[in-house]
Amino acid sequence: MAKRISDKILAIVMALSIVLTMFSVVATKPVIAQAKEVTCTHCGGRGVQTCTICGGLGYEYMMTISGYEWKTCVRCHGRGEYNCNYCNGFGWVYVSDSTDSSSSSSSSSKKPSKTSITKLTAKKKGFKVTWKKRTKKTSGYQVQYSTSSKFKKSSRKTKTVKGKSKTFLTVNGLKGNKKYYVRIRAYRKLNGKRYYSKWSKGKSVVTEPIIKPDKVSIKKLTSLKGGFIIGWKKHTKNTSGFQIQYATNSKFTKNKKTKTVKGNKKTNIKINSLQGKKKYYVRVRAYRIANGKKYYSAWTKTKKVVAKKSDYDASTKPLPTSFRINTTRLSGWSRIYFKHVKNCTGYQLQMADYSSYYFETGDDYYVCTYTCPYNNGDLSGNKSTYTVKGWEWNLKKDEYDEYYIERWFDTGVSHTCYLRMRTYSKINGKKYYSKWTEIQSVLIN
């Protein structure tokens, strides 16, 4: 009996202390007490019996005292139990002093709204997720993914997207052909603290498998003049094309070249314009294009081949020619005789007025260079006329089977002209030149 009396006395003392606390908060203002029903923020007014806030009522009580809000205690549901350490047995809690974030209306008002995933696309070793934009009370987003549908801590990872404007994220570096679960939430940063919305509903995605083409094998490697021909076994599965690589050393660091064959139907390629009697190391690999990216197979085992000597060896310059001028003076139409070089493609005649020094400076005001194709050796008595830079000149063969160039020399101003000549070979679109002849001089008047 004595114990019950003491417990009641203790409860009365605590209640009086709470009342004194309330009036101390609003001591400077007149007290206007008013209790009203407020929709339960925890169950949304649905009146769920298991709701820890309203106990199934669907509402709770709010009391306003001089503008300060007090709510029914969420622990004892306003009953004022003396052992409630949340309201100290008073049954009411000052809203600003509430520490229960799950039931605090002020904390809830700071949280952003829940967002949702709008698109989830599989990528190579990853995925791209897009979500619904949130503009109010939003500072950014968090994307969480895991191989577990329950987002277990041991397998989940979280990416943060700063700013509310960006509404997508691409995640890379994952395993191919693997299922991942993805969810997202918004967050708001306020006074150095983050407030999160609830997680969106999780969605799953399976990353795309990476299928590299199988290794190729070389079928044949045949030496040719100035090159070789390489063939490989037919290879069409997961293949978009092939790469052929050759070099002059086995480590493929010297004179390395790579040729690409598009399509998977071709099984050989001819390589030209190489140096004759030179050893080359060759290897092949297949490639596959998927989503704009190339995936390569391993290289084949390296094989070697020696290119045969070519009639036109790209590493060797053509033989030089020689020329003679039968007169000490050039006037009007004049001839310059030269020695024909077998298998050359053509000739160049260079003339410098006043001084041979201009050959070194390359000053095209004083130096003129005339190029004359040999026309595959077809001179057979017919005149071959070429116009270069407005100057007409002829390549001919006289009755003694001597080759000569005939052109008009301007006699307006008497001066000394310096001449030199060289041959060239054109191989695969590139010109290879011989050395220049000795410089000869002649008077023009």
C-alpha positions in Angstrom: 0.0 0.0 0.0 2.8 2.4 1.0 4.5 1.7 -2.3 1.4 2.6 -4.4 1.0 5.8 -2.5 4.6 6.7 -3.1 4.2 5.9 -6.8 1.1 8.2 -7.1 2.9 11.0 -5.3 5.9 10.6 -7.7 3.6 10.8 -10.7 1.9 13.9 -9.4 5.2 15.6 -8.8 6.4 14.8 -12.3 3.2 16.1 -13.8 3.5 19.3 -11.9 7.0 19.7 -13.1 5.9 19.2 -16.7 3.1 21.8 -16.3 5.6 24.3 -14.8 7.9 23.6 -17.8 5.1 24.3 -20.2 4.3 27.6 -18.6 7.9 28.6 -18.3 8.2 28.2 -22.1 5.3 30.6 -22.7 5.7 32.7 -19.6 6.0 35.8 -21.7 2.8 35.1 -23.6 -0.9 34.6 -22.6 -1.8 30.9 -22.5 -4.5 29.8 -25.0 -4.9 26.0 -24.7 -6.7 24.3 -27.6 -6.7 20.6 -28.5 -7.6 19.4 -31.9 -7.5 16.1 -33.9 -4.7 15.9 -36.4 -4.3 13.2 -39.1 -1.7 10.6 -38.0 1.5 11.2 -40.0 2.7 7.6 -39.5 -0.2 5.7 -41.0 -1.6 8.5 -43.1 -4.9 8.4 -41.3 -5.7 4.9 -42.4 -6.1 3.8 -38.7 -3.9 0.8 -38.9 -4.2 -1.1 -35.6 -0.4 -1.7 -35.4 0.4 2.0 -35.8 2.6 3.0 -32.9 1.5 6.6 -33.1 -2.3 6.7 -33.1 -2.9 3.1 -32.0 -5.5 2.6 -34.8 -7.4 5.8 -34.4 -6.1 7.3 -37.6 -5.5 10.6 -35.8 -3.7 12.2 -32.9 -4.2 15.2 -30.8 -2.4 18.5 -31.2 -2.5 21.2 -28.6 -1.5 24.8 -29.2 -0.4 27.0 -26.3 0.4 30.6 -27.3 1.5 29.6 -30.7 3.7 26.7 -29.4 2.6 23.2 -30.6 2.4 20.2 -28.3 1.5 16.7 -29.6 0.3 13.6 -27.9 3.2 11.5 -26.7 4.0 8.7 -29.3 5.2 6.4 -26.6 2.3 6.4 -24.2 -0.4 7.7 -26.7 -1.2 10.6 -24.5 -2.1 8.5 -21.4 0.6 10.1 -19.3 2.2 7.0 -17.9 4.6 8.0 -15.2 7.3 5.6 -16.5 7.3 7.0 -20.0 10.7 8.5 -20.5 9.6 10.4 -23.6 7.0 12.7 -22.1 8.0 12.1 -18.4 4.4 11.0 -17.7 2.8 14.2 -18.9 1.2 12.7 -22.1 2.2 15.7 -24.3 5.4 16.5 -26.1 6.6 19.9 -27.2 7.0 19.6 -31.0 10.4 21.4 -31.3 11.8 19.2 -28.6 10.7 15.9 -30.3 13.6 13.6 -31.0 11.6 10.8 -32.7 12.3 11.5 -36.4 9.8 8.9 -37.5 6.9 10.8 -36.0 8.2 14.4 -36.1 6.3 16.5 -38.5 9.2 19.0 -38.7 11.6 16.3 -39.8 9.2 14.9 -42.3 8.7 18.3 -43.9 12.4 18.5 -44.6 12.6 15.2 -46.5 12.3 15.3 -50.4 9.5 13.3 -52.1 10.1 9.8 -53.2 11.3 9.3 -56.8 11.0 6.3 -59.1 13.1 4.5 -61.8 11.8 5.3 -65.3 14.3 3.3 -67.4 16.9 0.7 -66.8 19.1 -0.4 -69.7 21.8 -3.1 -69.8 25.3 -2.2 -71.0 28.5 -4.0 -71.5 29.8 -4.7 -68.0 27.2 -2.3 -66.5 23.9 -0.5 -66.9 22.2 2.9 -67.3 19.5 4.0 -65.0 17.1 7.0 -65.5 14.7 8.3 -62.8 11.9 10.8 -62.3 13.1 14.3 -61.6 12.5 15.9 -58.3 12.8 19.7 -57.9 11.4 20.6 -54.5 13.5 20.0 -51.4 16.1 18.0 -53.4 19.9 18.4 -53.5 20.7 15.2 -55.3 20.1 11.4 -55.6 21.6 8.1 -54.4 21.6 5.1 -56.7 22.1 1.7 -55.0 22.7 -1.6 -56.7 23.3 -5.1 -55.5 23.3 -8.7 -56.7 20.8 -9.3 -53.8 17.2 -8.5 -54.2 17.2 -7.5 -50.5 20.2 -5.2 -51.0 22.3 -7.0 -48.4 25.1 -4.8 -47.0 27.8 -7.2 -48.1 26.9 -6.9 -51.8 25.4 -3.5 -52.3 27.1 -0.4 -53.5 25.9 3.2 -53.6 26.6 6.0 -56.1 25.8 9.7 -55.3 24.6 12.1 -58.0 25.0 15.7 -56.9 22.4 18.2 -58.1 18.7 17.8 -58.8 18.9 18.4 -62.6 20.8 15.2 -63.6 18.3 12.3 -63.9 20.5 9.4 -65.1 23.7 7.5 -64.2 25.8 5.0 -66.1 27.5 2.3 -63.9 30.5 0.5 -65.5 33.0 -2.1 -64.3 30.5 -4.8 -63.5 30.5 -8.5 -64.5 29.0 -9.4 -67.8 25.8 -11.5 -68.0 25.1 -10.8 -64.3 21.8 -9.8 -62.7 21.8 -6.6 -60.6 19.0 -5.0 -58.6 18.8 -1.2 -58.6 16.9 1.4 -56.5 17.1 5.1 -56.0 16.2 7.8 -53.5 16.4 11.6 -53.4 18.2 13.5 -50.6 18.2 17.1 -49.3 21.1 18.8 -47.6 20.0 21.3 -45.0 22.1 22.9 -42.3 24.9 20.3 -42.8 22.6 17.4 -42.5 21.1 15.1 -45.1 17.4 14.1 -45.2 16.5 11.1 -47.4 13.3 10.1 -49.2 12.2 6.5 -49.1 13.9 4.1 -51.5 12.1 3.6 -54.8 10.9 0.1 -55.8 13.8 -2.0 -56.8 14.2 -3.1 -60.5 16.5 -5.7 -62.0 18.8 -5.7 -65.0 21.1 -8.3 -66.6 24.3 -6.9 -68.0 25.2 -7.8 -71.5 27.6 -10.7 -72.0 30.9 -9.9 -73.7 31.6 -12.4 -76.4 35.1 -12.0 -78.0 35.8 -13.7 -81.3 37.7 -17.0 -81.2 41.4 -17.0 -82.0 42.3 -17.2 -85.7 44.9 -19.5 -87.2 47.2 -18.8 -90.2 46.6 -21.2 -93.1 49.3 -20.0 -95.5 52.1 -17.5 -95.9 53.6 -17.1 -99.3 56.5 -14.9 -100.4 56.0 -12.5 -103.3 58.1 -9.9 -105.1 58.3 -7.0 -102.7 55.7 -8.5 -100.4 53.8 -11.6 -99.4 50.3 -13.1 -99.3 48.8 -14.4 -96.0 45.7 -16.6 -95.7 43.8 -17.7 -92.6 41.1 -20.2 -91.8 37.5 -19.1 -92.4 36.2 -17.5 -89.2 32.6 -16.0 -89.2 31.2 -16.5 -85.7 31.2 -13.3 -83.6 33.5 -11.7 -86.1 33.3 -8.3 -87.8 36.8 -8.4 -89.5 40.5 -9.1 -89.2 43.7 -7.3 -88.4 47.0 -8.3 -90.0 50.2 -7.0 -88.4 53.8 -7.3 -89.7 57.1 -6.0 -88.6 60.9 -6.5 -89.1 61.4 -8.0 -85.7 59.7 -10.7 -83.6 58.6 -8.2 -80.9 56.8 -6.1 -83.4 58.5 -2.9 -82.4 60.4 -2.1 -85.7 58.7 -1.0 -88.9 55.4 -2.3 -87.5 52.4 -2.0 -89.9 48.7 -3.0 -89.4 46.2 -3.8 -92.1 42.5 -4.1 -91.4 40.2 -6.4 -93.4 36.5 -5.5 -92.9 33.9 -8.3 -93.0 34.3 -11.9 -92.0 34.1 -13.5 -95.5 37.6 -12.7 -96.8 40.3 -15.2 -95.8 43.5 -13.7 -97.3 45.3 -10.4 -98.2 48.2 -9.4 -100.3 50.8 -7.1 -98.8 52.9 -5.1 -101.3 55.6 -2.4 -101.4 58.0 -4.1 -99.0 61.8 -4.3 -99.2 63.0 -7.2 -101.2 65.2 -9.9 -99.5 63.9 -8.8 -96.1 62.5 -11.0 -93.3 59.1 -10.0 -91.9 57.2 -11.4 -88.9 53.4 -11.7 -89.4 50.4 -12.4 -87.1 46.6 -12.1 -87.4 43.7 -11.6 -85.1 39.9 -11.3 -85.4 37.7 -8.4 -84.0 34.1 -7.9 -83.2 32.2 -4.6 -83.1 29.5 -4.4 -80.4 27.8 -1.2 -79.3 30.3 0.8 -81.2 33.3 -0.8 -79.5 35.9 -3.3 -80.9 36.6 -6.5 -79.1 39.7 -8.5 -80.2 40.7 -12.1 -80.1 44.2 -13.1 -79.2 46.9 -12.9 -81.8 47.9 -16.0 -83.8 51.2 -17.6 -83.4 53.8 -15.4 -85.1 55.1 -16.6 -88.5 57.9 -15.3 -90.6 58.4 -14.8 -94.4 61.2 -13.3 -96.6 59.9 -11.0 -99.3 61.4 -11.6 -102.7 63.3 -9.0 -104.6 61.0 -6.8 -106.6 61.6 -5.1 -110.0 60.7 -1.9 -108.3 62.2 -2.1 -104.8 60.7 0.7 -102.7 63.8 0.8 -100.6 66.1 1.5 -103.6 66.1 4.8 -105.4 66.0 4.6 -109.3 69.3 4.9 -111.2 70.3 8.5 -112.1 70.4 9.7 -115.6 72.8 12.1 -117.5 72.2 14.8 -120.0 74.2 16.9 -122.5 73.6 20.2 -124.2 75.0 20.4 -127.8 75.4 24.2 -127.8 76.7 26.9 -125.6 73.7 29.1 -126.3 70.0 28.3 -126.0 67.7 30.3 -128.1 64.2 29.6 -129.2 63.4 25.9 -129.6 66.4 23.9 -128.2 67.2 20.3 -127.4 68.5 18.8 -124.2 69.7 15.2 -124.7 69.6 12.7 -121.8 70.3 9.1 -121.1 67.2 6.9 -120.7 67.0 4.8 -117.6 65.2 1.5 -117.8 62.1 1.0 -115.6 62.0 4.6 -114.4 58.6 6.3 -114.4 59.7 9.7 -115.5 62.1 12.6 -115.4 62.5 16.0 -113.8 64.4 18.9 -115.3 65.3 21.8 -113.0 66.4 25.2 -114.2 67.8 28.1 -112.2 68.3 31.5 -113.6 71.4 33.6 -112.8 72.9 31.4 -110.1 73.1 27.7 -109.1 72.7 28.9 -105.5 69.0 29.0 -106.0 68.9 25.2 -106.2 69.8 25.2 -102.6 67.4 27.9 -101.5 64.4 26.4 -103.4 63.3 29.9 -104.4 60.7 29.2 -107.0 60.9 32.7 -108.4 64.3 31.8 -110.0 63.9 28.0 -110.1 61.5 26.0 -112.4 61.0 22.3 -112.1 59.5 20.4 -115.0 58.2 16.8 -114.6 57.7 14.6 -117.6 56.2 11.1 -117.3 57.9 8.5 -119.5 54.5 7.2 -120.6 55.5 3.6 -120.0 58.2 3.8 -122.6 55.8 4.4 -125.4 57.8 7.1 -127.4 57.9 5.2 -130.7 58.5 8.2 -132.9 55.4 10.0 -131.7 55.6 13.4 -130.1 54.8 13.4 -126.3 53.9 16.9 -125.3 53.3 18.0 -121.6 52.4 21.4 -120.2 53.7 22.1 -116.7 53.1 25.5 -115.1 52.2 27.0 -118.5 55.4 25.9 -120.1 55.1 23.5 -123.1 57.9 21.1 -123.6 58.4 17.8 -125.5 59.9 14.4 -124.7 61.1 12.8 -128.0 63.4 10.2 -129.6 65.4 11.2 -132.6 66.5 9.2 -135.6 69.5 7.9 -133.7 67.2 6.6 -130.9 68.5 9.3 -128.5 66.0 10.8 -126.1 65.8 14.5 -125.8 63.7 17.3 -124.3 62.7 20.1 -126.6 61.3 23.3 -125.3 61.2 27.0 -126.0 63.8 29.2 -124.3 62.9 32.9 -123.9 65.5 35.1 -125.5 64.2 38.4 -124.1 66.9 38.9 -121.5 70.4 37.5 -121.9 71.5 35.6 -118.8 73.1 32.3 -117.7 70.9 29.4 -116.9 71.8 26.4 -114.7 70.3 23.0 -115.3 70.2 19.6 -113.6 68.1 16.4 -114.1 67.0 13.3 -112.2 64.7 10.3 -112.7 61.9 9.0 -110.5 59.9 5.9 -109.9 56.3 6.0 -108.8 55.3 3.0 -106.7 51.9 2.7 -105.1 51.3 6.4 -105.5 54.6 7.4 -104.0 57.5 8.9 -105.9 61.1 7.8 -105.3 63.8 10.0 -106.8 67.4 9.4 -108.0 70.2 11.8 -107.2 70.5 15.0 -109.3 73.0 15.1 -112.1 75.9 17.4 -112.1 74.9 21.0 -112.7 75.5 22.4 -116.2 75.4 26.0 -117.3 74.4 27.6 -120.6 73.8 31.1 -121.9 70.3 32.1 -123.0 70.0 35.0 -125.3 
